[in-house]
Every structure is written in structure tokens, then in C-alpha cells.
Amino acid sequence: MAKQDMDLRDWFAGQALKGLLAGPSAPKKSKAEAPAQYAIRVAEEAYLFADAMMQAGETAPVNPLEEQIAAVGRESHSDASASLES
């Protein structure tokens, strides 16, 4: 059963996979390893990175600049709402 939509975890895994395979230190396939086994091993490693990103995102402190931008957005939204009510 194939998944139709990509979620954030899948996106992180794809980005990790690109990084894992891009450099000279990319995981190597052993002679005894079937190509499908190699692909699964590397994909599982990419998902380990994705899971770490998901976990870090839950516990990472909020960037103060992002909070300031969000506050400005909230103020602009409330100003616009107030002018519509007038």
C-alpha cells in the first residue's frame, strides 16, 4: 500500500538521502549486499536523520526573530480587522 502524500518526515528523509549520497563519504554497497538491500539500508539511515530532525523541531527553542515576525503579522492582521469593522 503506497502512501500518496509526502509529509514533513518524508521531505526531511529525502533531503537527508540527497546529502548522504552526494559526497565522497556516501554509504558504500558491499559486494555481498544486493542492490535492494543497499537501497533499504541507506533509506533507513535517511529516515533516522529525518526522525532526529522531527524530534529536534519539537524541542528547539523558538528563534526570537521568527517570534518578532509573527508578532508583526498578528498586529497587522488585527489592524486590518479593526479598519474593516470601522
Biopython code that builds the backbone (N, CA, C, O; Angstrom):
import numpy as np
from Bio.PDB.StructureBuilder import StructureBuilder

atoms = [
    (1, "MET", "N", (0.842, -1.173, 0.000)),
    (1, "MET", "CA", (0.000, 0.000, 0.000)),
    (1, "MET", "C", (0.892, 1.243, 0.000)),
    (1, "MET", "O", (1.618, 1.487, 0.964)),
    (2, "ALA", "N", (0.840, 2.003, -1.044)),
    (2, "ALA", "CA", (1.698, 3.185, -1.185)),
    (2, "ALA", "C", (1.038, 4.412, -0.577)),
    (2, "ALA", "O", (-0.178, 4.597, -0.645)),
    (3, "LYS", "N", (1.881, 5.238, 0.015)),
    (3, "LYS", "CA", (1.416, 6.494, 0.576)),
    (3, "LYS", "C", (1.330, 7.512, -0.550)),
    (3, "LYS", "O", (2.232, 7.589, -1.384)),
    (4, "GLN", "N", (0.257, 8.294, -0.584)),
    (4, "GLN", "CA", (0.060, 9.248, -1.668)),
    (4, "GLN", "C", (0.682, 10.605, -1.397)),
    (4, "GLN", "O", (1.169, 11.252, -2.324)),
    (5, "ASP", "N", (0.678, 11.050, -0.151)),
    (5, "ASP", "CA", (1.146, 12.384, 0.177)),
    (5, "ASP", "C", (2.469, 12.325, 0.914)),
    (5, "ASP", "O", (2.720, 11.413, 1.702)),
    (6, "MET", "N", (3.310, 13.309, 0.647)),
    (6, "MET", "CA", (4.579, 13.412, 1.354)),
    (6, "MET", "C", (4.362, 14.291, 2.577)),
    (6, "MET", "O", (3.821, 15.392, 2.470)),
    (7, "ASP", "N", (4.779, 13.810, 3.725)),
    (7, "ASP", "CA", (4.703, 14.633, 4.929)),
    (7, "ASP", "C", (6.087, 15.203, 5.222)),
    (7, "ASP", "O", (7.044, 14.941, 4.493)),
    (8, "LEU", "N", (6.182, 15.983, 6.291)),
    (8, "LEU", "CA", (7.440, 16.641, 6.625)),
    (8, "LEU", "C", (8.552, 15.618, 6.868)),
    (8, "LEU", "O", (9.697, 15.845, 6.475)),
    (9, "ARG", "N", (8.231, 14.512, 7.503)),
    (9, "ARG", "CA", (9.230, 13.469, 7.766)),
    (9, "ARG", "C", (9.792, 12.922, 6.455)),
    (9, "ARG", "O", (10.999, 12.721, 6.323)),
    (10, "ASP", "N", (8.905, 12.685, 5.488)),
    (10, "ASP", "CA", (9.354, 12.194, 4.183)),
    (10, "ASP", "C", (10.257, 13.217, 3.500)),
    (10, "ASP", "O", (11.265, 12.858, 2.892)),
    (11, "TRP", "N", (9.889, 14.497, 3.605)),
    (11, "TRP", "CA", (10.694, 15.543, 2.984)),
    (11, "TRP", "C", (12.078, 15.593, 3.621)),
    (11, "TRP", "O", (13.088, 15.666, 2.922)),
    (12, "PHE", "N", (12.120, 15.552, 4.969)),
    (12, "PHE", "CA", (13.412, 15.536, 5.661)),
    (12, "PHE", "C", (14.240, 14.325, 5.223)),
    (12, "PHE", "O", (15.445, 14.442, 5.003)),
    (13, "ALA", "N", (13.592, 13.161, 5.097)),
    (13, "ALA", "CA", (14.311, 11.955, 4.687)),
    (13, "ALA", "C", (14.872, 12.120, 3.278)),
    (13, "ALA", "O", (15.999, 11.702, 3.009)),
    (14, "GLY", "N", (14.111, 12.715, 2.389)),
    (14, "GLY", "CA", (14.592, 12.947, 1.033)),
    (14, "GLY", "C", (15.801, 13.871, 1.003)),
    (14, "GLY", "O", (16.758, 13.646, 0.262)),
    (15, "GLN", "N", (15.741, 14.913, 1.822)),
    (15, "GLN", "CA", (16.871, 15.835, 1.903)),
    (15, "GLN", "C", (18.100, 15.133, 2.486)),
    (15, "GLN", "O", (19.221, 15.322, 2.014)),
    (16, "ALA", "N", (17.868, 14.326, 3.517)),
    (16, "ALA", "CA", (18.978, 13.576, 4.119)),
    (16, "ALA", "C", (19.565, 12.584, 3.114)),
    (16, "ALA", "O", (20.782, 12.413, 3.042)),
    (17, "LEU", "N", (18.706, 11.940, 2.351)),
    (17, "LEU", "CA", (19.167, 10.971, 1.352)),
    (17, "LEU", "C", (20.045, 11.650, 0.311)),
    (17, "LEU", "O", (21.086, 11.116, -0.073)),
    (18, "LYS", "N", (19.630, 12.820, -0.144)),
    (18, "LYS", "CA", (20.456, 13.569, -1.101)),
    (18, "LYS", "C", (21.834, 13.845, -0.512)),
    (18, "LYS", "O", (22.854, 13.672, -1.178)),
    (19, "GLY", "N", (21.848, 14.273, 0.742)),
    (19, "GLY", "CA", (23.122, 14.559, 1.390)),
    (19, "GLY", "C", (23.966, 13.314, 1.598)),
    (19, "GLY", "O", (25.181, 13.330, 1.398)),
    (20, "LEU", "N", (23.317, 12.247, 1.999)),
    (20, "LEU", "CA", (24.061, 11.001, 2.231)),
    (20, "LEU", "C", (24.735, 10.497, 0.962)),
    (20, "LEU", "O", (25.858, 9.994, 1.006)),
    (21, "LEU", "N", (24.053, 10.632, -0.156)),
    (21, "LEU", "CA", (24.577, 10.071, -1.404)),
    (21, "LEU", "C", (25.452, 11.042, -2.187)),
    (21, "LEU", "O", (26.093, 10.647, -3.161)),
    (22, "ALA", "N", (25.487, 12.303, -1.775)),
    (22, "ALA", "CA", (26.164, 13.328, -2.573)),
    (22, "ALA", "C", (27.678, 13.334, -2.437)),
    (22, "ALA", "O", (28.378, 13.643, -3.401)),
    (23, "GLY", "N", (28.178, 13.015, -1.309)),
    (23, "GLY", "CA", (29.601, 13.216, -1.071)),
    (23, "GLY", "C", (30.437, 11.969, -1.224)),
    (23, "GLY", "O", (29.929, 10.874, -1.465)),
    (24, "PRO", "N", (31.729, 12.164, -1.078)),
    (24, "PRO", "CA", (32.642, 11.019, -1.184)),
    (24, "PRO", "C", (32.501, 10.038, -0.017)),
    (24, "PRO", "O", (32.965, 8.901, -0.105)),
    (25, "SER", "N", (31.873, 10.466, 1.058)),
    (25, "SER", "CA", (31.690, 9.562, 2.192)),
    (25, "SER", "C", (30.320, 8.884, 2.147)),
    (25, "SER", "O", (29.822, 8.416, 3.171)),
    (26, "ALA", "N", (29.721, 8.834, 0.973)),
    (26, "ALA", "CA", (28.414, 8.175, 0.814)),
    (26, "ALA", "C", (28.524, 6.716, 1.248)),
    (26, "ALA", "O", (29.568, 6.090, 1.066)),
    (27, "PRO", "N", (27.455, 6.179, 1.818)),
    (27, "PRO", "CA", (27.487, 4.762, 2.211)),
    (27, "PRO", "C", (27.836, 3.882, 1.006)),
    (27, "PRO", "O", (27.308, 4.068, -0.091)),
    (28, "LYS", "N", (28.703, 2.957, 1.228)),
    (28, "LYS", "CA", (29.153, 2.065, 0.145)),
    (28, "LYS", "C", (28.383, 0.753, 0.183)),
    (28, "LYS", "O", (28.029, 0.251, 1.249)),
    (29, "LYS", "N", (28.136, 0.215, -0.989)),
    (29, "LYS", "CA", (27.483, -1.084, -1.107)),
    (29, "LYS", "C", (28.559, -2.154, -1.049)),
    (29, "LYS", "O", (29.542, -2.110, -1.788)),
    (30, "SER", "N", (28.358, -3.106, -0.169)),
    (30, "SER", "CA", (29.318, -4.213, -0.108)),
    (30, "SER", "C", (29.043, -5.179, -1.257)),
    (30, "SER", "O", (27.946, -5.204, -1.814)),
    (31, "LYS", "N", (30.044, -5.965, -1.599)),
    (31, "LYS", "CA", (29.886, -6.923, -2.704)),
    (31, "LYS", "C", (28.822, -7.970, -2.386)),
    (31, "LYS", "O", (28.141, -8.464, -3.285)),
    (32, "ALA", "N", (28.685, -8.303, -1.115)),
    (32, "ALA", "CA", (27.721, -9.331, -0.719)),
    (32, "ALA", "C", (26.298, -8.786, -0.618)),
    (32, "ALA", "O", (25.340, -9.551, -0.503)),
    (33, "GLU", "N", (26.169, -7.483, -0.661)),
    (33, "GLU", "CA", (24.863, -6.851, -0.451)),
    (33, "GLU", "C", (24.133, -6.691, -1.788)),
    (33, "GLU", "O", (24.692, -6.165, -2.750)),
    (34, "ALA", "N", (22.895, -7.143, -1.835)),
    (34, "ALA", "CA", (22.078, -6.967, -3.035)),
    (34, "ALA", "C", (21.727, -5.485, -3.185)),
    (34, "ALA", "O", (21.613, -4.778, -2.183)),
    (35, "PRO", "N", (21.556, -5.006, -4.416)),
    (35, "PRO", "CA", (21.210, -3.601, -4.611)),
    (35, "PRO", "C", (19.975, -3.157, -3.816)),
    (35, "PRO", "O", (19.952, -2.053, -3.272)),
    (36, "ALA", "N", (18.971, -3.996, -3.748)),
    (36, "ALA", "CA", (17.761, -3.637, -2.988)),
    (36, "ALA", "C", (18.069, -3.529, -1.501)),
    (36, "ALA", "O", (17.535, -2.654, -0.819)),
    (37, "GLN", "N", (18.918, -4.404, -0.997)),
    (37, "GLN", "CA", (19.298, -4.328, 0.424)),
    (37, "GLN", "C", (20.065, -3.040, 0.709)),
    (37, "GLN", "O", (19.853, -2.399, 1.739)),
    (38, "TYR", "N", (20.951, -2.668, -0.203)),
    (38, "TYR", "CA", (21.705, -1.423, -0.055)),
    (38, "TYR", "C", (20.748, -0.230, -0.032)),
    (38, "TYR", "O", (20.866, 0.645, 0.825)),
    (39, "ALA", "N", (19.808, -0.195, -0.964)),
    (39, "ALA", "CA", (18.854, 0.911, -1.037)),
    (39, "ALA", "C", (18.036, 1.017, 0.245)),
    (39, "ALA", "O", (17.816, 2.116, 0.755)),
    (40, "ILE", "N", (17.590, -0.112, 0.760)),
    (40, "ILE", "CA", (16.814, -0.110, 2.002)),
    (40, "ILE", "C", (17.670, 0.371, 3.165)),
    (40, "ILE", "O", (17.205, 1.151, 3.996)),
    (41, "ARG", "N", (18.906, -0.084, 3.232)),
    (41, "ARG", "CA", (19.803, 0.334, 4.315)),
    (41, "ARG", "C", (20.028, 1.843, 4.299)),
    (41, "ARG", "O", (19.973, 2.492, 5.344)),
    (42, "VAL", "N", (20.279, 2.399, 3.122)),
    (42, "VAL", "CA", (20.532, 3.829, 3.027)),
    (42, "VAL", "C", (19.248, 4.621, 3.291)),
    (42, "VAL", "O", (19.294, 5.667, 3.938)),
    (43, "ALA", "N", (18.115, 4.140, 2.803)),
    (43, "ALA", "CA", (16.838, 4.811, 3.061)),
    (43, "ALA", "C", (16.523, 4.812, 4.554)),
    (43, "ALA", "O", (16.051, 5.814, 5.092)),
    (44, "GLU", "N", (16.783, 3.696, 5.217)),
    (44, "GLU", "CA", (16.547, 3.644, 6.670)),
    (44, "GLU", "C", (17.435, 4.648, 7.395)),
    (44, "GLU", "O", (17.005, 5.272, 8.366)),
    (45, "GLU", "N", (18.664, 4.804, 6.931)),
    (45, "GLU", "CA", (19.570, 5.786, 7.534)),
    (45, "GLU", "C", (19.035, 7.206, 7.319)),
    (45, "GLU", "O", (19.106, 8.043, 8.218)),
    (46, "ALA", "N", (18.507, 7.465, 6.135)),
    (46, "ALA", "CA", (17.928, 8.787, 5.855)),
    (46, "ALA", "C", (16.755, 9.059, 6.792)),
    (46, "ALA", "O", (16.599, 10.178, 7.281)),
    (47, "TYR", "N", (15.931, 8.047, 7.046)),
    (47, "TYR", "CA", (14.798, 8.230, 7.960)),
    (47, "TYR", "C", (15.255, 8.404, 9.406)),
    (47, "TYR", "O", (14.558, 9.042, 10.195)),
    (48, "LEU", "N", (16.407, 7.854, 9.766)),
    (48, "LEU", "CA", (16.953, 8.121, 11.103)),
    (48, "LEU", "C", (17.255, 9.609, 11.249)),
    (48, "LEU", "O", (16.968, 10.213, 12.282)),
    (49, "PHE", "N", (17.839, 10.192, 10.198)),
    (49, "PHE", "CA", (18.101, 11.633, 10.218)),
    (49, "PHE", "C", (16.787, 12.420, 10.243)),
    (49, "PHE", "O", (16.665, 13.412, 10.962)),
    (50, "ALA", "N", (15.818, 11.976, 9.463)),
    (50, "ALA", "CA", (14.522, 12.664, 9.431)),
    (50, "ALA", "C", (13.862, 12.630, 10.804)),
    (50, "ALA", "O", (13.318, 13.637, 11.257)),
    (51, "ASP", "N", (13.907, 11.493, 11.458)),
    (51, "ASP", "CA", (13.313, 11.382, 12.796)),
    (51, "ASP", "C", (14.030, 12.296, 13.781)),
    (51, "ASP", "O", (13.399, 12.896, 14.651)),
    (52, "ALA", "N", (15.342, 12.401, 13.644)),
    (52, "ALA", "CA", (16.099, 13.301, 14.512)),
    (52, "ALA", "C", (15.688, 14.755, 14.257)),
    (52, "ALA", "O", (15.560, 15.536, 15.200)),
    (53, "MET", "N", (15.484, 15.112, 13.012)),
    (53, "MET", "CA", (15.037, 16.474, 12.680)),
    (53, "MET", "C", (13.651, 16.739, 13.266)),
    (53, "MET", "O", (13.396, 17.818, 13.800)),
    (54, "MET", "N", (12.773, 15.771, 13.166)),
    (54, "MET", "CA", (11.424, 15.932, 13.718)),
    (54, "MET", "C", (11.500, 16.132, 15.233)),
    (54, "MET", "O", (10.824, 17.001, 15.783)),
    (55, "GLN", "N", (12.317, 15.330, 15.899)),
    (55, "GLN", "CA", (12.460, 15.433, 17.343)),
    (55, "GLN", "C", (13.098, 16.769, 17.725)),
    (55, "GLN", "O", (12.657, 17.418, 18.673)),
    (56, "ALA", "N", (14.120, 17.175, 16.999)),
    (56, "ALA", "CA", (14.781, 18.449, 17.296)),
    (56, "ALA", "C", (13.826, 19.616, 17.089)),
    (56, "ALA", "O", (13.875, 20.603, 17.823)),
    (57, "GLY", "N", (12.963, 19.503, 16.094)),
    (57, "GLY", "CA", (11.993, 20.562, 15.832)),
    (57, "GLY", "C", (10.991, 20.732, 16.957)),
    (57, "GLY", "O", (10.482, 21.829, 17.183)),
    (58, "GLU", "N", (10.709, 19.650, 17.662)),
    (58, "GLU", "CA", (9.762, 19.723, 18.779)),
    (58, "GLU", "C", (10.381, 20.382, 19.997)),
    (58, "GLU", "O", (9.675, 20.998, 20.794)),
    (59, "THR", "N", (11.687, 20.259, 20.148)),
    (59, "THR", "CA", (12.335, 20.745, 21.368)),
    (59, "THR", "C", (13.189, 21.983, 21.152)),
    (59, "THR", "O", (13.655, 22.590, 22.116)),
    (60, "ALA", "N", (13.400, 22.366, 19.889)),
    (60, "ALA", "CA", (14.265, 23.514, 19.607)),
    (60, "ALA", "C", (13.622, 24.796, 20.104)),
    (60, "ALA", "O", (12.411, 24.972, 19.973)),
    (61, "PRO", "N", (14.416, 25.693, 20.671)),
    (61, "PRO", "CA", (13.852, 26.961, 21.108)),
    (61, "PRO", "C", (13.387, 27.772, 19.898)),
    (61, "PRO", "O", (13.925, 27.638, 18.799)),
    (62, "VAL", "N", (12.398, 28.597, 20.120)),
    (62, "VAL", "CA", (11.884, 29.442, 19.055)),
    (62, "VAL", "C", (12.913, 30.518, 18.745)),
    (62, "VAL", "O", (13.472, 31.132, 19.653)),
    (63, "ASN", "N", (13.153, 30.740, 17.492)),
    (63, "ASN", "CA", (14.058, 31.790, 17.049)),
    (63, "ASN", "C", (13.407, 33.137, 17.387)),
    (63, "ASN", "O", (12.282, 33.392, 16.956)),
    (64, "PRO", "N", (14.085, 34.000, 18.147)),
    (64, "PRO", "CA", (13.479, 35.283, 18.527)),
    (64, "PRO", "C", (13.049, 36.115, 17.330)),
    (64, "PRO", "O", (12.041, 36.818, 17.405)),
    (65, "LEU", "N", (13.784, 36.055, 16.233)),
    (65, "LEU", "CA", (13.409, 36.809, 15.048)),
    (65, "LEU", "C", (12.093, 36.291, 14.475)),
    (65, "LEU", "O", (11.246, 37.077, 14.052)),
    (66, "GLU", "N", (11.922, 34.972, 14.462)),
    (66, "GLU", "CA", (10.667, 34.403, 13.978)),
    (66, "GLU", "C", (9.502, 34.866, 14.845)),
    (66, "GLU", "O", (8.422, 35.160, 14.331)),
    (67, "GLU", "N", (9.715, 34.931, 16.151)),
    (67, "GLU", "CA", (8.660, 35.383, 17.059)),
    (67, "GLU", "C", (8.313, 36.845, 16.784)),
    (67, "GLU", "O", (7.141, 37.217, 16.817)),
    (68, "GLN", "N", (9.316, 37.671, 16.516)),
    (68, "GLN", "CA", (9.068, 39.085, 16.208)),
    (68, "GLN", "C", (8.285, 39.218, 14.904)),
    (68, "GLN", "O", (7.357, 40.023, 14.820)),
    (69, "ILE", "N", (8.645, 38.447, 13.903)),
    (69, "ILE", "CA", (7.936, 38.483, 12.621)),
    (69, "ILE", "C", (6.490, 38.046, 12.811)),
    (69, "ILE", "O", (5.579, 38.647, 12.243)),
    (70, "ALA", "N", (6.276, 37.006, 13.606)),
    (70, "ALA", "CA", (4.917, 36.537, 13.864)),
    (70, "ALA", "C", (4.112, 37.605, 14.592)),
    (70, "ALA", "O", (2.932, 37.800, 14.302)),
    (71, "ALA", "N", (4.746, 38.297, 15.538)),
    (71, "ALA", "CA", (4.047, 39.350, 16.285)),
    (71, "ALA", "C", (3.642, 40.487, 15.359)),
    (71, "ALA", "O", (2.532, 41.008, 15.467)),
    (72, "VAL", "N", (4.528, 40.876, 14.452)),
    (72, "VAL", "CA", (4.205, 41.936, 13.488)),
    (72, "VAL", "C", (3.039, 41.492, 12.613)),
    (72, "VAL", "O", (2.137, 42.278, 12.325)),
    (73, "GLY", "N", (3.061, 40.243, 12.198)),
    (73, "GLY", "CA", (1.958, 39.712, 11.391)),
    (73, "GLY", "C", (0.645, 39.740, 12.137)),
    (73, "GLY", "O", (-0.392, 40.071, 11.562)),
    (74, "ARG", "N", (0.678, 39.392, 13.425)),
    (74, "ARG", "CA", (-0.549, 39.428, 14.222)),
    (74, "ARG", "C", (-1.053, 40.859, 14.360)),
    (74, "ARG", "O", (-2.256, 41.105, 14.271)),
    (75, "GLU", "N", (-0.129, 41.816, 14.579)),
    (75, "GLU", "CA", (-0.513, 43.220, 14.714)),
    (75, "GLU", "C", (-1.124, 43.732, 13.417)),
    (75, "GLU", "O", (-2.148, 44.415, 13.436)),
    (76, "SER", "N", (-0.504, 43.406, 12.299)),
    (76, "SER", "CA", (-1.019, 43.850, 11.003)),
    (76, "SER", "C", (-2.400, 43.285, 10.749)),
    (76, "SER", "O", (-3.282, 43.972, 10.233)),
    (77, "HIS", "N", (-2.582, 42.005, 11.124)),
    (77, "HIS", "CA", (-3.879, 41.370, 10.930)),
    (77, "HIS", "C", (-4.947, 42.031, 11.794)),
    (77, "HIS", "O", (-6.063, 42.269, 11.333)),
    (78, "SER", "N", (-4.604, 42.330, 13.055)),
    (78, "SER", "CA", (-5.601, 42.957, 13.930)),
    (78, "SER", "C", (-5.891, 44.395, 13.481)),
    (78, "SER", "O", (-7.030, 44.849, 13.598)),
    (79, "ASP", "N", (-4.880, 45.127, 12.965)),
    (79, "ASP", "CA", (-5.105, 46.465, 12.442)),
    (79, "ASP", "C", (-6.041, 46.415, 11.234)),
    (79, "ASP", "O", (-6.947, 47.238, 11.102)),
    (80, "ALA", "N", (-5.811, 45.446, 10.361)),
    (80, "ALA", "CA", (-6.664, 45.325, 9.183)),
    (80, "ALA", "C", (-8.089, 44.952, 9.577)),
    (80, "ALA", "O", (-9.052, 45.468, 9.009)),
    (81, "SER", "N", (-8.217, 44.062, 10.540)),
    (81, "SER", "CA", (-9.554, 43.688, 11.008)),
    (81, "SER", "C", (-10.277, 44.877, 11.632)),
    (81, "SER", "O", (-11.474, 45.064, 11.411)),
    (82, "ALA", "N", (-9.554, 45.682, 12.411)),
    (82, "ALA", "CA", (-10.146, 46.842, 13.058)),
    (82, "ALA", "C", (-10.616, 47.863, 12.025)),
    (82, "ALA", "O", (-11.675, 48.468, 12.194)),
    (83, "SER", "N", (-9.843, 48.061, 10.956)),
    (83, "SER", "CA", (-10.241, 49.049, 9.938)),
    (83, "SER", "C", (-11.442, 48.540, 9.151)),
    (83, "SER", "O", (-12.235, 49.351, 8.673)),
    (84, "LEU", "N", (-11.602, 47.246, 9.002)),
    (84, "LEU", "CA", (-12.773, 46.696, 8.333)),
    (84, "LEU", "C", (-14.028, 46.852, 9.170)),
    (84, "LEU", "O", (-15.125, 47.014, 8.638)),
    (85, "GLU", "N", (-13.860, 46.801, 10.484)),
    (85, "GLU", "CA", (-15.006, 46.927, 11.391)),
    (85, "GLU", "C", (-15.472, 48.356, 11.508)),
    (85, "GLU", "O", (-16.607, 48.592, 11.920)),
    (86, "SER", "N", (-14.627, 49.332, 11.156)),
    (86, "SER", "CA", (-14.982, 50.744, 11.282)),
    (86, "SER", "C", (-15.928, 51.204, 10.218)),
    (86, "SER", "O", (-16.314, 52.373, 10.199)),
]
sb = StructureBuilder()
sb.init_structure("model")
sb.init_model(0)
sb.init_chain("A")
sb.init_seg("    ")
for serial, (resi, resn, name, xyz) in enumerate(atoms, 1):
    if name == "N":
        sb.init_residue(resn, " ", resi, " ")
    sb.init_atom(name, np.array(xyz, "f"), 0.0, 1.0, " ", f" {name:<3s}", serial, name[0])
structure = sb.get_structure()
